[in-house]
Amino acid sequence: MSEFPAGATVEAHLLIVDDDERIRALLKKFLIRNGFLVSAARDAAHARRLLSGLDFDLIVLDVMMPGEDGVSLTASLRNKITTPILLLTARGETEDRIKGLEAGADDYLAKPFEPKELLLRINAILRRVPSETRVNAGPKILHLGPVRYDVDKAELWSGDMPIRLTATEVSLMRIFAAHPGEPLSRARLVEELGRDGDQAQERAVDVQITRLRRKIETDPRQPRFLQTVRGAGYMLAPD
């Protein structure tokens, strides 16, 4: 077995999806050098073939690709898998990044970027995934009307049917479950998610809350369990 640099996420398997052969090769070389197993796909169809036979810990996905673009692929994958997705986009407009988050991406990084920043983003996402069940002592099951949240397993259920959550949604549920009935500001949520505290990230949290409400609430437009507390932020209010 090869030796990995100190602090690397040992043997996490990443999938790089980018139509630019040069970028694919550079990212693959850089990430392998930093302790990851890496597979690469040239387009959405190629990525689907790899995903049909392999499990990945994280997908790094370019938005602007010929044929099916990264946002469309993200939305499609979210119906089947919960693997974290980091979008790479050359677009600078916040609205374009929001579309990616609405489709189910966990984070985004605008091109051009420093490879070290990509590495930091990847490790931040991967750190969140294995620690999802580390919550403060409290109820093991939170009841949200017909939906229940298993705190220890970080799983959301409606009756006997599991509700798929993205890695970011699992992180948000972990945070809220640790503070039931306590309003949490957008800035605090951004901080606990391990992201930079700017307005774009706070708006991204709003998008993630909207998506999470669709999975929790009977009427997401009039949330009962994941409430907005005016001037204070968001609050999980279980039964």
Order of alpha helices (4+ residues) and beta strands (2+ residues): beta-alpha-beta-alpha-beta-alpha-beta-alpha-beta-alpha-beta-beta-beta-beta-alpha-alpha-alpha-beta-beta
